[in-house]
Amino acid sequence: AEVATIYTSPDGAGNNGPVCSGSTLNLTAKTVAGATYSWTGPNGFTSSAQNPTLTFTAAAAGTYTLQVTSNGCVATAYTNVTSSGNDGQWTGNISTDWNNVNNWCSGVLPTSATDVIINSGATNMPVIGGNAFSKNLTINVGATVTTNPGGTLNVAGNIANNGTMTNNGTTNFNGTGAQQTFTGISNFNNVTLNNTNGLLLPATINVNGNLTLTSGILNANNFAIAIAGNWINNAGTTAFAGGTSGVVFSGSANQTISGTAVTTFNNITVINPGFILSLAVNASIAGNLTVSKGTFDLLSFTANRKTAGGILTVDNSATLKIGGANTYPANYTTSNLVTSGTVEYSGTNQTVSSQNYGNLTLSSSTGAVTKTLPATAMTVS
């Protein structure tokens, strides 16, 4: 904890307050030629040094007495050391562990009500391996914060990153006050929104893991989101405000859109070559749907446009799979089905829409089914 000098006698006893827990407390005495010095203080402290030092803890707070002896004369001075309440100042005096109380100025772990400051001068930079909490988090120039896999940074306020923030775990925006936001961050691993007042994006972001909406509205503020994991919406049908931009599913493994609520996207773009983006709930599109690489498997769900308009594109070597008893996605004014792209009706009894297909596949995993071709002519390239 920080320390402050409450009283220094005229004889010159003092200390170097403010000082944080785990840092060095310097006790000082005015130089008297030929004198001897005798210090006593809290927690059984004694020293015969003129200017002794010790590692400060809460037990070291209190009044220190100095006796100076010179030529048979004895003078006594006092200096009082108290702990300050600067709870959110990181020192890193012991280790990199965020959850070690001795790495914090006050010797107390931050809570969701604590504004946290990480300065570049810290002995070690914090690493989060479990649950960590803060209100507003400020990472100053030259400082770093790292969240390891399995670690969760729970932020109840805003994040201002002017240094380096490495996100390999989960960032949970779980405030209970105003809408949250952040600056200086473009890459997250897992992101969770659990704030009824929502989260405002200040820029385009990459989510290398999962994005989970538990409560509140994620306002994309017209910025794009690239996601390599799963999209999970348990917050409601209005939980995502995409604006004029879109969500790009760009994983290097299979991905899903799931949750208890339908998400309305502006644009969806699928770029996951060799892998599958699957629906586990209906998806609503306000703009365009583009399957650029990989497979978009609707299974028994739909990816219809909310209102008439927009473009549905299936590019070369990409596949749009339509399952259940569903037909081609509805309400797209234009379909751009490229020659080497594939639309596959993979469900049960289905009606095949009249489109200009690149490749058309009719399949089923449930045995004999009926695929009803359109009454009007269609083209398969």
C-alpha positions as CSV (number, residue, x, y, z in Angstrom):
1,A,0.0,0.0,0.0
2,E,1.1,3.6,-0.4
3,V,2.5,5.3,2.6
4,A,2.5,8.9,3.7
5,T,4.4,10.9,6.2
6,I,2.1,12.2,8.8
7,Y,4.7,13.7,11.2
8,T,8.4,14.3,10.9
9,S,10.2,15.7,14.0
10,P,12.6,18.7,13.7
11,D,15.4,16.2,14.2
12,G,14.7,14.9,10.7
13,A,13.2,11.4,10.9
14,G,11.2,10.6,7.8
15,N,10.1,8.1,5.1
16,N,9.7,8.0,1.4
17,G,6.0,7.9,1.2
18,P,3.9,7.2,-0.8
19,V,5.1,3.6,-1.2
20,C,3.1,0.5,-2.3
21,S,2.9,-2.9,-0.5
22,G,5.8,-5.0,-1.7
23,S,7.9,-2.0,-2.5
24,T,10.8,-0.6,-0.5
25,L,10.1,1.6,2.4
26,N,13.0,4.0,3.1
27,L,13.4,5.4,6.6
28,T,15.6,8.4,6.8
29,A,17.5,10.3,9.5
30,K,19.3,13.6,9.4
31,T,23.1,13.1,9.4
32,V,24.9,14.0,12.7
33,A,28.6,13.6,12.7
34,G,29.8,10.7,14.9
35,A,26.2,9.8,15.9
36,T,24.7,6.3,16.4
37,Y,21.1,5.5,15.3
38,S,18.6,3.2,16.8
39,W,15.2,2.6,15.1
40,T,12.2,0.7,16.5
41,G,8.8,0.3,14.9
42,P,5.8,-1.9,14.2
43,N,6.0,-5.7,13.8
44,G,9.2,-5.9,16.0
45,F,11.2,-3.7,13.6
46,T,14.7,-2.6,14.8
47,S,17.7,-1.2,13.0
48,S,20.9,0.5,13.8
49,A,21.4,1.9,10.3
50,Q,21.0,5.6,9.7
51,N,18.7,5.1,6.8
52,P,17.2,1.5,7.0
53,T,15.0,-0.1,4.3
54,L,12.5,-2.8,4.4
55,T,9.8,-4.3,2.2
56,F,6.6,-2.7,3.1
57,T,3.5,-4.7,4.0
58,A,0.3,-3.7,6.0
59,A,2.0,-5.0,9.2
60,A,4.7,-2.4,8.7
61,A,2.4,0.5,9.0
62,G,2.6,2.7,12.1
63,T,4.9,4.9,14.1
64,Y,8.7,4.5,13.9
65,T,10.9,5.9,16.7
66,L,14.4,7.1,16.1
67,Q,17.0,7.7,18.8
68,V,20.1,9.5,17.8
69,T,23.1,9.5,20.3
70,S,26.0,11.8,19.9
71,N,28.5,12.8,22.5
72,G,26.3,11.4,25.3
73,C,23.3,13.3,24.2
74,V,20.2,11.5,23.0
75,A,17.5,13.0,20.7
76,T,14.3,11.2,19.7
77,A,12.3,11.7,16.6
78,Y,9.2,10.0,15.1
79,T,7.8,9.3,11.7
80,N,4.4,7.7,11.0
81,V,3.8,5.4,8.0
82,T,0.2,4.7,6.9
83,S,-1.3,2.5,4.2
84,S,-3.1,4.3,1.4
85,G,-6.2,3.1,-0.3
86,N,-4.9,3.0,-3.9
87,D,-6.4,-0.4,-4.5
88,G,-6.1,-0.5,-8.3
89,Q,-2.5,0.3,-8.8
90,W,-0.5,-2.7,-10.0
91,T,3.1,-3.1,-8.8
92,G,4.1,-6.6,-9.8
93,N,6.6,-6.7,-7.0
94,I,6.2,-10.4,-6.3
95,S,5.3,-12.0,-9.7
96,T,3.1,-11.7,-12.8
97,D,0.0,-13.2,-11.1
98,W,-2.9,-10.8,-11.2
99,N,-4.5,-12.7,-8.3
100,N,-1.6,-12.4,-5.9
101,V,-2.6,-9.6,-3.4
102,N,1.1,-8.7,-2.9
103,N,1.3,-7.5,-6.5
104,W,-1.2,-4.7,-5.8
105,C,-0.4,-1.4,-4.2
106,S,-2.9,-1.8,-1.4
107,G,-2.4,-5.5,-0.9
108,V,-6.0,-6.0,-1.9
109,L,-7.3,-7.6,-5.2
110,P,-9.3,-5.4,-7.5
111,T,-13.1,-6.0,-7.7
112,S,-15.7,-4.9,-10.2
113,A,-15.8,-1.6,-8.4
114,T,-12.0,-0.9,-8.7
115,D,-10.5,1.2,-11.3
116,V,-7.2,-0.5,-12.3
117,I,-4.1,1.1,-13.7
118,I,-1.2,-0.8,-15.2
119,N,2.0,1.4,-15.5
120,S,5.1,0.6,-17.5
121,G,7.4,0.9,-14.4
122,A,6.0,-2.2,-12.7
123,T,8.5,-4.9,-11.8
124,N,6.4,-7.6,-13.5
125,M,3.5,-7.2,-15.9
126,P,0.2,-8.9,-15.0
127,V,-0.9,-12.3,-16.4
128,I,-4.5,-13.6,-15.8
129,G,-4.9,-17.3,-15.4
130,G,-8.1,-17.5,-13.5
131,N,-10.9,-14.9,-12.8
132,A,-9.8,-11.3,-12.7
133,F,-12.0,-8.3,-12.0
134,S,-11.9,-4.6,-12.7
135,K,-14.1,-1.6,-13.3
136,N,-12.3,0.7,-15.7
137,L,-9.0,-0.8,-16.9
138,T,-6.2,1.5,-18.1
139,I,-3.0,0.0,-19.6
140,N,-0.5,2.8,-20.0
141,V,2.2,3.2,-22.7
142,G,4.9,0.5,-22.3
143,A,2.7,-1.7,-20.0
144,T,1.1,-5.1,-20.9
145,V,-1.8,-7.3,-19.7
146,T,-2.0,-10.9,-20.8
147,T,-5.0,-13.2,-20.4
148,N,-3.9,-16.8,-20.7
149,P,-6.1,-19.7,-22.1
150,G,-8.6,-20.5,-19.3
151,G,-8.3,-17.0,-17.8
152,T,-11.2,-14.6,-17.7
153,L,-11.0,-10.8,-17.4
154,N,-14.3,-9.5,-16.1
155,V,-14.6,-5.8,-16.9
156,A,-17.4,-3.8,-15.4
157,G,-16.4,-0.5,-17.0
158,N,-14.3,0.5,-20.0
159,I,-10.9,-0.5,-21.3
160,A,-8.3,2.0,-22.4
161,N,-5.3,0.2,-23.9
162,N,-2.4,2.5,-24.7
163,G,0.1,-0.4,-24.2
164,T,-0.2,-4.1,-25.2
165,M,-3.2,-6.3,-24.4
166,T,-2.8,-10.0,-25.3
167,N,-6.1,-11.8,-25.2
168,N,-5.8,-15.6,-25.2
169,G,-8.6,-16.2,-22.7
170,T,-12.0,-14.6,-22.3
171,T,-13.0,-11.0,-22.0
172,N,-16.3,-10.6,-20.2
173,F,-18.0,-7.2,-20.4
174,N,-20.3,-7.5,-17.4
175,G,-21.0,-4.0,-16.2
176,T,-24.2,-3.0,-14.4
177,G,-24.0,0.8,-15.2
178,A,-23.7,2.5,-18.6
179,Q,-23.0,1.1,-22.0
180,Q,-19.4,-0.2,-22.1
181,T,-16.7,0.3,-24.7
182,F,-12.9,0.1,-25.2
183,T,-10.1,1.6,-27.1
184,G,-6.8,0.3,-28.4
185,I,-7.9,-3.3,-28.9
186,S,-8.5,-5.1,-32.2
187,N,-8.0,-8.8,-31.3
188,F,-9.9,-10.8,-28.7
189,N,-10.1,-14.5,-28.1
190,N,-13.5,-15.2,-26.5
191,V,-15.8,-12.3,-25.9
192,T,-18.9,-12.4,-23.7
193,L,-21.4,-9.5,-23.3
194,N,-23.4,-9.7,-20.1
195,N,-24.5,-6.1,-19.5
196,T,-28.1,-5.0,-20.0
197,N,-26.8,-1.6,-21.1
198,G,-24.7,-3.2,-23.9
199,L,-21.3,-2.8,-25.5
200,L,-20.3,-0.3,-28.3
201,L,-17.6,-1.2,-30.7
202,P,-15.1,1.6,-31.5
203,A,-13.5,-0.2,-34.4
204,T,-13.3,-3.4,-36.4
205,I,-12.5,-6.4,-34.2
206,N,-11.2,-10.0,-34.7
207,V,-12.6,-12.6,-32.3
208,N,-10.4,-15.7,-32.5
209,G,-12.7,-17.7,-30.3
210,N,-16.4,-17.5,-29.5
211,L,-18.7,-14.5,-29.2
212,T,-21.5,-14.9,-26.7
213,L,-24.4,-12.5,-26.1
214,T,-25.9,-13.2,-22.7
215,S,-27.6,-9.8,-22.1
216,G,-27.7,-6.4,-23.6
217,I,-27.1,-5.1,-27.1
218,L,-23.8,-5.5,-29.0
219,N,-23.7,-2.3,-31.1
220,A,-21.3,-2.8,-34.0
221,N,-21.4,0.9,-34.7
222,N,-21.0,0.0,-38.5
223,F,-17.8,-1.8,-37.8
224,A,-17.1,-5.4,-39.1
225,I,-16.5,-8.4,-36.8
226,A,-14.4,-11.3,-38.0
227,I,-15.0,-14.4,-35.9
228,A,-13.1,-17.7,-36.0
229,G,-15.2,-19.5,-33.4
230,N,-18.9,-19.7,-32.7
231,W,-21.7,-17.1,-32.5
232,I,-24.0,-17.7,-29.5
233,N,-27.0,-15.4,-28.9
234,N,-28.9,-16.1,-25.7
235,A,-29.8,-12.4,-25.1
236,G,-32.7,-11.9,-27.6
237,T,-33.7,-11.1,-31.1
238,T,-32.5,-7.4,-30.8
239,A,-29.2,-8.3,-29.1
240,F,-27.0,-7.4,-32.2
241,A,-27.1,-4.1,-34.0
242,G,-24.9,-4.7,-37.0
243,G,-25.4,-1.3,-38.7
244,T,-24.1,-1.1,-42.2
245,S,-21.3,-3.6,-41.8
246,G,-21.2,-7.4,-41.4
247,V,-19.9,-10.5,-39.7
248,V,-17.3,-12.6,-41.4
249,F,-17.0,-16.2,-40.3
250,S,-13.4,-17.0,-41.0
251,G,-12.5,-20.0,-38.8
252,S,-10.0,-22.7,-39.4
253,A,-12.4,-25.3,-37.9
254,N,-16.1,-25.9,-38.0
255,Q,-18.3,-23.1,-36.7
256,T,-21.9,-22.6,-35.6
257,I,-24.4,-19.9,-35.2
258,S,-26.5,-20.9,-32.2
259,G,-28.3,-19.8,-29.0
260,T,-31.8,-19.3,-27.8
261,A,-32.6,-16.3,-30.0
262,V,-32.5,-15.5,-33.7
263,T,-29.8,-13.0,-34.6
264,T,-30.4,-10.4,-37.3
265,F,-27.2,-9.8,-39.2
266,N,-26.6,-7.1,-41.8
267,N,-24.2,-9.0,-44.0
268,I,-22.9,-12.6,-43.4
269,T,-19.7,-13.7,-45.2
270,V,-18.4,-17.2,-44.9
271,I,-14.7,-17.7,-45.5
272,N,-13.7,-21.0,-43.9
273,P,-12.1,-23.1,-46.7
274,G,-12.4,-26.9,-45.9
275,F,-14.7,-26.3,-43.0
276,I,-18.4,-25.9,-42.3
277,L,-20.4,-23.0,-40.8
278,S,-23.7,-24.6,-39.5
279,L,-26.9,-23.1,-38.2
280,A,-28.4,-24.3,-34.9
281,V,-31.0,-21.6,-35.0
282,N,-32.5,-19.5,-37.8
283,A,-30.5,-16.5,-39.0
284,S,-32.0,-13.3,-40.3
285,I,-30.1,-11.2,-42.9
286,A,-30.8,-7.5,-43.5
287,G,-28.1,-7.1,-46.2
288,N,-26.2,-9.7,-48.3
289,L,-25.3,-13.4,-47.8
290,T,-22.0,-14.4,-49.3
291,V,-20.6,-18.0,-49.2
292,S,-17.1,-17.3,-50.4
293,K,-15.1,-20.4,-49.2
294,G,-16.1,-23.5,-47.4
295,T,-19.6,-24.7,-46.7
296,F,-22.6,-22.9,-45.1
297,D,-24.9,-25.7,-43.9
298,L,-28.4,-24.4,-42.9
299,L,-29.4,-27.9,-41.7
300,S,-33.1,-27.6,-40.8
301,F,-32.9,-23.9,-40.3
302,T,-33.2,-20.8,-42.5
303,A,-31.1,-17.9,-43.6
304,N,-33.8,-15.8,-45.2
305,R,-33.5,-12.1,-45.9
306,K,-35.5,-10.0,-43.5
307,T,-37.1,-8.0,-46.3
308,A,-36.9,-8.2,-50.1
309,G,-33.5,-7.0,-51.5
310,G,-29.8,-7.9,-51.3
311,I,-27.6,-10.5,-53.0
312,L,-27.0,-14.1,-52.2
313,T,-23.7,-15.3,-53.6
314,V,-22.1,-18.7,-53.7
315,D,-18.6,-18.4,-55.0
316,N,-16.3,-20.9,-56.8
317,S,-15.6,-24.0,-54.6
318,A,-18.1,-22.9,-52.0
319,T,-21.2,-24.8,-51.0
320,L,-24.6,-23.7,-49.6
321,K,-26.4,-26.7,-48.1
322,I,-30.2,-26.5,-47.5
323,G,-31.7,-29.1,-45.1
324,G,-34.9,-30.1,-43.6
325,A,-38.0,-29.5,-45.7
326,N,-36.7,-26.0,-46.6
327,T,-36.2,-24.5,-50.0
328,Y,-33.8,-21.8,-51.3
329,P,-33.4,-18.8,-48.9
330,A,-36.1,-16.3,-49.4
331,N,-36.3,-12.6,-50.2
332,Y,-33.0,-12.1,-52.0
333,T,-33.5,-10.0,-55.1
334,T,-30.3,-11.2,-56.8
335,S,-28.7,-14.7,-56.7
336,N,-25.1,-14.9,-57.9
337,L,-24.4,-18.6,-58.1
338,V,-20.9,-18.9,-59.7
339,T,-20.1,-21.7,-62.1
340,S,-18.0,-23.8,-59.7
341,G,-20.1,-23.0,-56.6
342,T,-22.6,-25.6,-55.3
343,V,-26.1,-25.5,-53.9
344,E,-27.1,-28.7,-52.3
345,Y,-30.6,-29.6,-51.2
346,S,-29.6,-32.1,-48.5
347,G,-32.9,-32.4,-46.5
348,T,-36.0,-34.5,-46.7
349,N,-38.9,-33.6,-49.1
350,Q,-37.8,-30.3,-50.7
351,T,-38.8,-28.0,-53.4
352,V,-36.0,-26.9,-55.7
353,S,-36.1,-23.2,-56.5
354,S,-35.8,-22.0,-60.0
355,Q,-32.3,-20.4,-60.1
356,N,-29.3,-20.2,-62.4
357,Y,-27.2,-22.7,-60.5
358,G,-23.5,-23.4,-60.9
359,N,-23.5,-27.0,-59.5
360,L,-26.7,-28.4,-58.1
361,T,-26.7,-31.5,-55.8
362,L,-29.8,-33.3,-54.6
363,S,-29.1,-35.6,-51.6
364,S,-30.5,-37.1,-48.4
365,S,-29.3,-39.0,-45.4
366,T,-32.7,-40.3,-44.5
367,G,-33.4,-42.7,-47.4
368,A,-36.0,-42.1,-50.1
369,V,-37.2,-38.5,-50.3
370,T,-38.9,-36.3,-53.0
371,K,-37.2,-33.3,-54.5
372,T,-39.7,-31.3,-56.5
373,L,-38.2,-29.5,-59.4
374,P,-39.6,-26.0,-60.4
375,A,-42.4,-25.8,-63.0
376,T,-40.3,-23.2,-64.9
377,A,-37.0,-23.7,-66.5
378,M,-33.8,-23.5,-64.5
379,T,-30.1,-23.6,-65.5
380,V,-27.3,-25.7,-64.1
381,S,-23.9,-24.7,-65.4
